[in-house]
Amino acid sequence: MKKSLKIAAALLAMVMAAPAQPTEAQVMPTREHRALWLSPILNSSWPSAPLTSETQARFQRDFLKKKLAQFKDQNINIIYFHVRPNCDAMYKSSYEPWSHKVAGTRGGTPVEDPFKMLLDEAHAVGIEVYAWLNPYRYSGSTSLYGGSNPLNYETSHPDWLVRNSKEIYLNPGIPEVTQRIVDIITEIVTNYDVDGVVYDDYFYPSGMGADQDATQYAAYTKGGGSMSLGDWRRNNINNMVKVVKKAIKKVKPYLPFGISPAGVACPPDIEKYGLTPVSGDWQYSSIFSDPMSWLNAGDIDFLSPQIYWPNRFTELSKWYGVAVRRFDRHFYPSVTLSNIVNDKASEYIHETNTARQANTYDASGMVFFHYGDFVNYTEKFGGKRMSFGKILAQEVFQNKALTPIRAWEHVWSPKTVGNVAISGTALTWDAVPGMRYTVYAFPESVGEAGFACQREYLQGISYTNSYEIPTDMASGYKWAVCVYDRYGNEYSAVTVGGKVVTGTKATLTYPINGENAPEIFSFKWNGSASRSRIEVSDKADMSHIIALFDAAGNTVSSMNLPHLENGNTYYWRVRSIGTNMTDALSDVQSFKGGRISFTAPADKATGVSVTPTITWTKVDIDQEVKHRMTIIDGTSEVYVYEGPANSVTVPAELLRTGRTYTATLATSVGGYETESEPITFTTVNRTDYTAPAFTNPASDGVTIHVNEGLSIEKWNGLASVTVYISSSKSFGRTAYSVTLRDFETMTKALGEIKIGGKYLLDGKTYYCKTRAAYYVDNSAKNTADSPVRSFVYSGTEGVNEVTADTEAAAYIDVESMLHTGCGACAVNVYTLAGAAVYYGVADTAGELSLEALPAGMYIVRLADANASAIKWLKK
């Protein structure tokens, strides 16, 4: 005899909270380009007044010292100083007049050379200085300067000048103009101890008419030239960039040369470089600037595009990060506060971290425009008003950083200092000609065995062979000095009183002997040196270095590598750089470049299970790995896995049979992100489907209440199921139908359903059936209709029958798992209003996941072969 119906209600107060998603910590770079644009022609800048008296010069020097000391404390390492804004000079020039900003009048003479003053004071605190020039701009207005100064081109070379509606420029199409630019830069790098050269984005004047350079273009075509006017203009700029770099490297081959163009540099032929187009490039056809051609030709060492739009910063940073790796160069975005409306510091912090993620480790950088905003802007941050520089030092520039290594130059000439000694607070050593030095202090408790030139121990950079020890560090520390050459190479450290011995070479362990290495892996070796330099080449004789990076210990991530071609052979070796020892070079080993890729199913595979196990290349690295594998149907994501594993089995009730899907894979490690080639696969065809049966009504004549819906059994692999309800067993022409997708198993409440425009009638018998759709080779097919089932509609709510039952044991745990207390029982879930929202069957242990439901209060009907119970549950 069937047990009598037992209705119970129990309130279970288990509140479910979604777990917080961990935020990936930023890896602090040990090398980074952190620069400020400093121009005397901008407001709130330095010098703030012309140096026309000794008193003013002393004031400007004292003010400069204070600011540079702040920058050192804030871990800024480079100043871009505007030495030539408008064919005038902030330095002693043989070719152009002194600027009125430093001399009082154009062509006057300051009492001191401001550029030398800046170089002396910046180098005294270990900050590099780049000479910033505008190559062509002559006047920021349409007015000439007047007078007869022969250093003004309106006097000496009026034929060199071209105009647009706002400014006057030198004509890039005149060879003598190009030569003058070369002569000016040659003079600067010869006479001044600069650390680099940089241009900004002034090339051809925007909107310059064809008449302005018609004479030069006509001479070009008459000589047999066939380029269009636009291509010819771009070629003039390209040629200027090329010869300037040659001139710089001829005088001082260690000097980096970079350009800061407009924010988007995407020419019409960008795809020839293997890059995807982005929108917004106006410079290519307006000022005839083509930065991609400079990168492709190797004519610049770095690019600093002016990405002044917060809403596009992430997009463009990722794009440039891919581009510079293609060309084996560096990318340091220029940014500004001007276009950030709210939370300026937070946005800048975000942009810094984004730029780091877009670059390879230890090759990132940021250039801030400009000095005035940087030193004057304050913001309430973390409950306290702080200067902008202090916020950055606290949040993103916590450690000192050397500047990135330029692997493509690959100059290594190891040197060590001698006679490192302390006398009072003076740390001294023997000078090495032409070198700079890094100075470290590490706690005596760390000892030499634990010292590997960690950046937290870096005290500063010295351009001389001495360093003043702060009084608070006069005891308790050991001091060490490294030669730090002008290319940025840091050689072996020598401690106070240390004696240099011969180093021992490392033995490489992975990858070796030409084995395949995925895109992200760890180089590994055995060695005793405290730090090492890894060199990677595409030549067996290591004559062409494509990557250089430093490491502490005996392993380092491959994320420092530029783009490697899949299947190509590469070579690597390790230089052991120990404290108080000479460096030692390992033997060379080889490996094949690889990609993180899917290993199963194969691309374009057919007959794949609807619960397939997807696998991909394992990433073997000593860092947290996060994969995001997505399965897509058309444009809709149907399944996403996020985690460290390299395989996952797709759960049931997600994929359909006979359907083609796309799988994508993105992998991130320590801020580095890479995307694998997607694959497609088609699931197995199946033609023996029958339409799912009803679970409510489970048999004919069952009463179903106004707040309940119809439910069907689980259906896996089908495309959809349509449920029909009619007052006629033959279903006639007036029937209600609803198509269930995404493996839904319940209709909406019967009280919301109309047949022929009318709601269901209390006590009336209705009929229902199902029909399923499925795919065969991506073509839709239909099953036969299910057997017709009848039910009686009740206009009252079924939950009115709930009575108390203190024995109810159902509950939801913290992982959204429903524990029913009855094995393999049917579960119907309703809102408190009675709307059906879920149907499932508990497993033999009585468990069923309700993860798909949002947090809230629900009514759950549990039913097995003998009884039914209603529970109130809080999720």
N, C-alpha and C positions, 0 to 999 in steps of 0.2 A: 504494500500500500504506500502511495506517495506521501511524503511528509507534508504536514500542513505548512502553509506559507508563513515564514517568520520575517517580519519587517522590523528592522532595528535602526536606531540613529545614534551615532557617537561623534562627538566633536573632538578632533585631534589637532592640537595646536603645534604643528611642525611647520615653521616658516622657512621657505627656501630662498636663499640669496645667491645670485649668480656669482661665481668666483671672479675676482679681479684678474684682468689680463696683465701679465708682467710686462713692464716696459723694458726694452732692450737697452742695457747700459752702454753708454758711449765709451769706446776705448780711447783713452787720452793719447794723442799722437806725441811721439818724441821729437818729431820734426814737423814744422808747420810754418807757412808763410803768413805772418800777421802784420799787416802794413796799414799805414795811414797816408792819405793824400794830404800834403801840406803845400798850400799855394799862397804866397804873399798878396796875390790879387783878390783873394776872397776875404770877406769880412771875418772878424774874430780869428785872425790867423797870425802867423809869425813870419817875419818881424811885423809888429803892429804899427810901426812908424819907420820912416826912412832913417838910415844910419848916417846922419849928417853931422853928428857931433860925437865926441868921445863919451860924453855923458849918456847920450842915447844908445851908443854901442854897448856900453857897460850894462845899462838897464836891459837891453835886449838879450845880452849874453846871460845875465843872471836869471832872467825870466825863462830863457831857453833851458838852462840847467835844471830848474825846478820841474819843468814839464817833462824833460827827458828822464829825470829821476822817477817821476810818476809812471811814465811809460815802461821803464825797466821793471818797476814793482808790479805793473799790470801785465807783464810778460809780452808786451809788444816788441817785435824784433826788427822792424823795417820802417823807415820813413821814405815816402816818395816826395822829393822836394822839387817844386816847379821852378826849374832853372831858366826856362825859355818859354814864356807864355805867348808873346806877340812879337816875335823876331826882336826881342830885347833880352837882356841878360841879368840874372841874379848872381852872376859870377863875373870874373874878369875875362872878357872876351876880346879877341882880336878882330872879330867880324861884325859884331852888333853892339848897339849902345846899352849902357846900364839902364835898367828899368827905373821908372820914376818911383816905384814902390820901395826901392832900397836906396836910391840916390836923390830923391826929392824931385828931380826933373829927369825926363828921358834924355840920356846922354850925360848926366851929371856924374859925380864920382862919390861913392860912400867912403866914410873914413875907415871902414873895415869891410872885408869880403864876407858877406853873409853866408855864402855856400861853404867856404872854408871853416867859418865859425861853427856852422851846423855839423860838418864832418868831424871836426875836432871834438866837440862836446858829445856828439852821439857815439863816436867810437870810444870815448872815455868811459861810457857806461855799457858798451858792448852792443849798441844798436846799429844796424846797417843803414846806409843811405843810398837810395837810387836817384839818379838824375832823371827828372821828368821833363819831357819836352813836347811842345806842339810843333810838328815839323813844318807846317805850311801857314798857319794863321799869322797874319801881319797886323791886323787891327780888328778889335771886337766891335767896331762900328764902320760906317761908310766914310768916316772922316780920316784924312791923312794927318800926320803929326806936325807938318809945317817946319819951317826953318831949313837950314842947309847942311845939317849934319850928314857927312858922307856915309856914316854907318846906317842911316835910314835908307831903305831901298827905294823910297819914293824919290830920293835924290840921286842915288848911285845907279839904280837899276829899275826905273819906272816901268820898263817893259816886262818885268818879272811879275807884275801885280795883276790879279784878276779879282772880280767882284761878284757877289750876289746882292740881294736887296738889303742885307744886314751887315755884311762883313767884307773885309779885304784879305786875300790870301796870296801866297806865292803860287805861281803856275807850275803844277807838277809835270807838265809836258815839256818843260825847258830843261835840257840836260845840265845847264849851269846851276840851276836851282838845286837839282839833286846833288851835284858836287859840293855846293855850299853847305847843304845839310850834312854831308859826310865830313867836310872840313870842321864844322862846328862840333860835331860829336867826337871826332878824333881829338880835337883840342881839349874837350872836357875830360875824356877818359885818360888823356896823357898827363894833364896838369893837376888833376884832382884824384884823391884816393877814394873813388866811388866804389860802391858794391854792386851796382847794376844800372841799367838804362831802361826807361819805359816811356812809351808814347801813350797819349790818350786818343780820342776818336775824331780828331780834326784832320781830314784829308782834302778831297775836293770840296769847295763850298756847295752846300746843298742848293739845288735849283740853278746852278750856273749854266748860262746859255751856251749854245754851240759856237756863238760868235767869239766868245772869250778866248778860246784856244784854237780857232779855225786855222790860223797861220801854221801852227805846229802840226795839227792833224793833216793839213794839206801837204806839208813837207813829207810827212810820214807816208801818205798814200802815193805821192809822186815818186818816192823812193822804192816803191814796190810793195808797201805794206798793205795787207788785206783785212786787218781787224776792223770791226765796227768801232764807232766812236766810243761806245761804252767799254768794249773790251780793251781798246787802246788806252783809255784812261785808267782802267784797273791795272793794266800791265805797267803803266808808269808808276803807280803806287807799289805794286809788287816788286819792281826793279829797285825802287828806293829802299824798301825794306831789306832786300837781299844785300845791296852794297853797304848799307849801314851796318848790318850784322858782320859782314866781312871786315869792315873797318874796325869795329869794336874788338873783334876777336884777334885781329892782327896786333893791336896794341896790348890788350890784356885779355888773353883767351879765356880766363876764368870768369869774366863778367857775364851775368845773364842778361838777355835782352828780351823784353816782352812788350806787348801792346794791349791796351785796354779799349777795345772797340765798343760800338753800340751793342745793346743787350742780346740781340738775335743775329746770328751769323749763319744763315742758311741759304746759300746760293741756289739757283734753279737746278743746277746739276749735282746737288748734294748726294744723290744716290750712287754716283760713281765712286764715292768714298766709302760706300757700305753703310751709310747713315740714313735714318728715316727723316723725312722733311718735318720741320716745325714752322709754324706761322709767325709772321711779324718782321721779316727781314726787310728793312727799308734802305740799309746802307749800301747794298750791292749796286743798286741803280741810281741812288741819290748822291752819295758821296764817293762811290766807286771803290768801296772797301770790301775786300774778299778775304776775311781771316782764314777761311779753310784752305785757301791756296798758300798762305804763309806757313800754316802747319804742315801741309802736304810737302812743301819744299824744304822743310826743316829750317826756315829762316827766322824763327823766333823760338825762344826757350819756354815761354809761358804765355798764356792768354788770360786776360782779366776782364771778361765781358761785363758791361755795366747792367747787371740784372736788378733794376730798381723797382720791380713790380712784385710785391709779396705774393700776389695770387698766381704768379707764374714761376716763382723761384724754384720750387721743387721740380717742376717739369723741365725747366731749362738746365738746372744743375745736373740732373740725371743725363740729359742729352749731351751736355758738354763733357761730362765724365766719360761717357762712351767715346766721344770724338777724340779727346786727347789720348786715350789709351790706344786708339787706332793709329795715331801719329807719334806715339811715344813722347809726349810732351806734358807739361803741367797746366792745370786750370785753377786759377784763384779768382773767384767772382768778386767784382766790386759791388758794394752795397751802400745804401744810404738810409738814414732815418726819415727822410723827407716824405716818402710815400707811405709810411706806416702811420695809420691813424691812431690806433689805441695799442697799449701794451707794447711799446716799441722795443724794450729790452727783451721781452719774452719772444717776440718775433725774430729779433736778431739772433738770440740763442738758438731758436729753431733753425734759422738759416745756416748758422755755423755747423750745427750737427748734420743738417741735410747735405751741406757741401762736403763734409767729411765722409758721409756715406757714399756720395757720388764719386769720390776719388779713391785711389788706392791708398792704403795705410802709409802714413808718413810722407805723403805727397800732396796733402791738402793745403788750403790757405784761404784767407779772407782779406780783402782790401777795403778799408772803410773810407767813404767819402762824406765828410771831410774832417780835417783836424778840428775846426771850430766847433762843429756839432759834437765831436767826440769828447772834447774837454769841457764843454759848457753844459751839455744836456744832463739833467738829473731826473730821477724818477723814483717814486715810492715803490720799493721792491721788497717783498717779504716783510712788509710792515715797517720798513725803514727807508728814508730817502737817501739815495746813494747816487754817486756819479756814474756815468755810463761805463767808463773804464773799470771802475771798481766792481760793478755788477758782472762784467765779462770775466774779470780776473777770478771772481768767486764762482762763476757758473760754467765757463767753457775754457778759460785760459789759466787753469789752476797751476800748471807747471810751466817752467821755462821750456823753450823749444829751439832747437837749431833749425836752420832752413833746409828745405828738401834737397836731396841729392839729385843731380841731373845725370841719370845713368848713361844717357847717350854720349856724354863727353868722356866718361870713364878715364879719369886721370887718377892714378894711385902712386904716390911717391912717399912711402912711409918714413916718418921721422919721429924722433923722440927728443924731449928736452933733457937737459942735464943739470946737475947741481941744484935740484929743487930744495929750497931752504926757507926757513922762517927766522926773521930777526925782528923782535917786537911784534908789531902788527903788519909787517911787510913780508909778503910771500914773493919770492924772486926765483928766477931760473935763468939759464943761459938762453939767449935769444937764438932763434932759427930764422935766417933772412927770409923776408917776404911772407911770413906766417902770422896767423892769429893763434889764440890759445883758448881752450875751455878750462875753467877752473872748478874743481869739485871739492866739497867738504862732506865727509861721511862720518857718522858717529863712531867713536873708537870701539864701541860694543859690536858694530857690524864687522869690523876687521876687513883686511884686504881680500879674504876669501869670499866675502859677501858683497864686495864692491864690483859693479860692472858698468860704471858710468851711468847709473840710473838718473833720470832727469830730476827726481826729487832732491838729488844731491848737487845738481848743477847750480853754482853760485853766479856765474856770469861768463862773459866772453871778454878777453883782453886783446887789444891791438898792440900792447907792449909786453915786455917780459917781467911785469910785476903786477901785484894785486894787493889792495889794502884789505886786510881781514877785519871784519866788523868786531867791535869789542866784545859783543855778546857771544862770539864764536871763537874767542881766543883760546879756549880750552875745551876739552871733551871731544875734539874732532881730529880726524886725519885729513890732510889736504893732498890733492893730486892735480896734475896739470897734463893736458893733452895738446899736442899740436893740432890745430884746426885750420886747414889750408883754405885758400880763397875759393876753391871749388866746393867747399863744404864737407870735405873728408875729415873725419876725426880719427886720429891715430892712437896708438897705445898710451895709456895713462902711466905717469911716473909719480910716485908718492914722495913726500919729503924724506930725503935721505935714501931713496930707493936706488937700487942698482939694476940695470937692464940686463936680462939674460936672454938666451936664444929660445924662441917659442917652439912648440911641438905642433905639427900639422894634424888636422882632424881626419877621421875616416868617415866617409859618407855611407849612409845606410839606406836611405829612401828619399827619392826614387833612384834606382840604379839599373845599369845594364839594359837601358832602352825600354824599361817597362812602362806601361800605360799609367798615366797619372790623371785623375779627374781634375776638373777645374779648380776645386777647392781641396787642398790636402796640406799636410805638414811636411816640409823638408826636415830630414832628421840626419844626425851625424853623431859620432862619438868624439869627444875632445875634452880637454881640461881648461881651455881658455875661458875667461869670465865673459867675454862677448865675442861676437863673430860678425863678419860681413859676408852676405851671400851674393854671388855674382851669377847671373843667368845669361846665356848667349844663344844665338841661333847658328853659331859657327863652332865647329869642333875645336878649333885653335883658340877659342874665346876672344877672337879679334873684334867682334861686334857685340858689345854688352847691351842687352835690352832691359835689364833690371838689376838694381843694386838696392840692398836693404840690410839694415843692421839687426842683430838679435842678441839677446842675453840668453844664456843657456845653450842647449843643443837641439833646438827645434824652432821652426818659425813657419808661419802660415804662408801659403802660396797666394793669398789675396793681394800681395804686393805686386804681383806680376801684371804686365800689360796683357792685351788681347793675344792669346796663343791660338794658332791654327790647329784645329782638331787633326790628329794623326801626324803632324810634323814633329821632327826630332829636335830636341833642345838639350843644352848642356849646362852644367852647373858645377860650382866649386865653392869652397868656404875658406875665407881668410880668418885665421884665429888671431884675435887681438886681445892679449891678456895684459893685466896690470904688471908693470915692470918687466915686460918682455917684448922682444921683437915679434912682428907678425909672421905667421907661417901659413903657406898656401897648400891646400889639399890637392889630391889628384882630381881630375875631371870625371864626372859621371854624366850619363845621358838618360833622357826619358822622353816619352812621346806625349805631346799635349793632348788633353782630352776634354770632354765636356760632361757635366752631370746630365745624364739622359735616362730615359725610360728603358728598362730592360725587359719588362713584360707588362701587358701583352706587346707583341711586335706592332710597329706602325702598320696600319691598314689591315690588322688581323680581323678575321671573321670567325663566327661561331663562338664568340666569347661568352662566358657565363654572365648572368645578370647579377651575380655577386662575385665579381672577379677580384683576384688579388693583384693589385698594381704594385710593381716594384721599380726601383730606379737605383742609380749608382750610389753606393755607400760613401759618405764623406767621412774620412778618417782624419780628424783634426782635434786638437786639445782645446776646443772652445765649444760653446753652446751652438748647436746647429738647429735651425728651424726651417722646415720645408712647408710649402703650401701647395698641395696637389688638388687641382680642381677638375671635376668632370662637368662638361658643358653639353647641353642638348640645344643645338641651334645657338641662341644667344643667352639661354638661361642656365645658371649654375644649378646643378642637381645634387652635387656632393662636393664638400670641401674637407680636406684633411689638413690639419696644422700640427706639426710636431717634429721630433728629431728622428723618427724611424725612417727607414728607406723602403718600407712596404706597408700596405694597408689593404684590408679586405673590405670591399664596398658592402654596406649592410643591405639586407633585403628591402623590398618595397621602394627602391629608388630608381632602378634602371628597368627599361622595357625590353622585351625580346624583339629581335629583328630591327633594331634601331642603331644608327651610327652616332657615336659620341666622340667628343674631342677631350683629350686630357692635357692639362698644362701643369707646369711645375716651376715654382720659384723657390730659390734657396737663399737664406741669409745667414751670415756668420759675422758676429762682431761689427755690424753696420754695413758689411759688404753684401751686395745683393746680386744675384744672377738669375736669368731665366733660361730654362732649357727649351729645346725645340719641342713643340707640341706633337702629339700623335693622335691618330684617329683609330677607332676600333668599332666593329659592328657586333652586336650581341647575337646569340644563337637564335635562329628562326624556330618558331613553334606554332603548330597549326592545330593542336588537339585541345584548345581551350574550350571550356564551357562557361556560361555566364555564372557569376558568383551567386550562391544561395543566400536567402535572408536569415539573419540571426534574430531579428525583431521585425516582423513576427516570425517566431521559430516554428510555428505550426499554424494551421488554418484556425480562424475564429478567435485568435488572441485579441484582447482589448489593448489598444494603444491610446495613451492619453494625449491631451492637447499640447502638453509641454514636452512630448517625446517625438523623436523622429524615427524613421525606418533605418535599420542597420543591416549591413551585409557582411559576409565573411571576408577575411583578408584576401587581397588579390595581388599577387606578385607577378610582375612581368607584363601585365596588360597595359594598354595605352590609357584606357578610361573605362568607366562603367556607367551606363545610363539606367536610372531607376524610373519606372513608369508607375503611376497611380491612377486608377479610374474607378468610377462607380459601376462600371460594366465589366463583366468578366471577359467580354470580347474586346474591350478597350476602345472600341468605336472611334469617333472623331474627337471626343472631348476627354482628354487625358492630361494629367500633369506629368512632366518629365524634368529630370535634372541629371546633368552629367557630372559624375564625381571624378576628379583628377587628383594627381599627386597622392594616389593610394588612400584617399579618403574612404571611410566606411559608413558614414552616417549622412542622412539628409537633414535639412533643417526641421524644426519642430512642426508637427502637423497643423498646429494652430495658425501657422504663417502661410499655409499652402492653399491655393485656390484651384479648383477644377472648373473650367468653363466660366471663369470670373466669379465663382462663388466659393465661400469657405466650406469646409467639410461639415456634415451634419451630425450632431450628437446621436449616438446609438445606431448609426447607419453602417452597413457593411461595405467595405471597399476592397479593391483587388490591386495587387502589385506584381511586378515582374522586373527582371533586369536583362540587359543586353550589354555585352562587352565588346570593346574595340582593341585590336592588337596590330602589331606591325609584322610584315614579312618583307624583308629587304627594303625597309623604310616605306613600304606602301601599306596603307591602312586597310584592315579587314575587320569583319564583324562576326561574332559568334551567333548561334541560334539563341532565341529567347529562353530564359530560365522558366521552370514550371511556375504557373500562376499561384499566388498565395493570397488568402483573404485575411482581413482583420476587421475588428469593430472599433470604430472611432468613438472615444469618450471626450466630451467637452470639459471634463474636470481634470485638474492637475494630479498626476500620480503621486507627487511628493506629499499630498495631504494625508496619505496613509502612514507616514512615518511615525513610529513610536519609539520610546526610549528603550535602549538595550545596553546595559552596562558591560556585557560580555564582548561587545564588538572589539575586534583586535586589529582591524585594518589601519595601516599608517603609511606615510610617505617619508622616506629618509632624506638625508641631505644631498643625495645624488639623484633626486627625483624618481626614485624607485618605489613603486607602490607594492606593499606587502599585503596580500589579500587575506591570507589565512586559509585559502582554499586552492588546492592544486588544479591547474588547467581550467579555471572557471572563466566564464565570459565576463567582461568588464565594459559597462556603459558609463560614460562620464557626461554630466550635465552641468550647466551653470545654475546658479541659485534661482534664476528665472525659469529654469526648466528646459533651456535649449540644449540639445544634444551636441557635444563638441568632440567626442572621441569614442571609439570602440576598439577593443582588443581582447586578447585571450592571454591570461596569465600562464606562465610556464609551470612545469610540474612542481616547482618549489613555491608556487603561488606568487611569483614576482612578475611585474610588468612595468616597463619604463614609461613615465609620463613626462619625459624631458621636453617633448614638443609643446607642452601646455605652458602658457605664461603663469606667473605666480598669481594666486587668488584662492577663493573658496569655491569648492565644487561639491556636487552630489554624485556619488558613485554607486551604481547598481552592480552587485556581484551576483552571479547566477551559476550554479552547477546543475547537475542532473537531478538533484533532490530539493534544492531550496534556492531562494533569492533573498538578498538583503540590500538595504540602502544605507550608505554611510555618508556622513558629511566629512569632507577632508579639506584641510588647508594646505596649499602648496606654496 
